[in-house]
Amino acid sequence: MNSIKNIYCPVCGYDLGFPPWEGDFPSDEICPCCAIQYGYDDMAGGDINKRNMIYNERRNLWIKEGMLWKSIGTKQPDNWDPAKQIKNLKKNFH
């Protein structure tokens, strides 16, 4: 998964408007959709494969829980469709 220029959450596919990671540097931001904090919840000792496993585990849990909007401080976008959003992962991550 190459997230250098990617602005989508690697867990839920939400368009963040910023890259969650730039090289080895996390944004330290929290995805308002699935609530992962880049650089905290996905620190894997620099191991990208381990980080991808974390993303897969969190994605599966988010889907199992009903793909709910997690942020209480950021309003859920109008016409938000998590099923469409998650398709961003297939388009933008290898």
Secondary structure, DSSP 8 states (H G I E B T S, - for coil): ---SS--B-TTT--B-SS-SEETTEE---B-TTT--BTTTTT--TT-HHHHHHHHHHHHHHHHHTT-----SSS---TT--HHHHTHHHHHH--
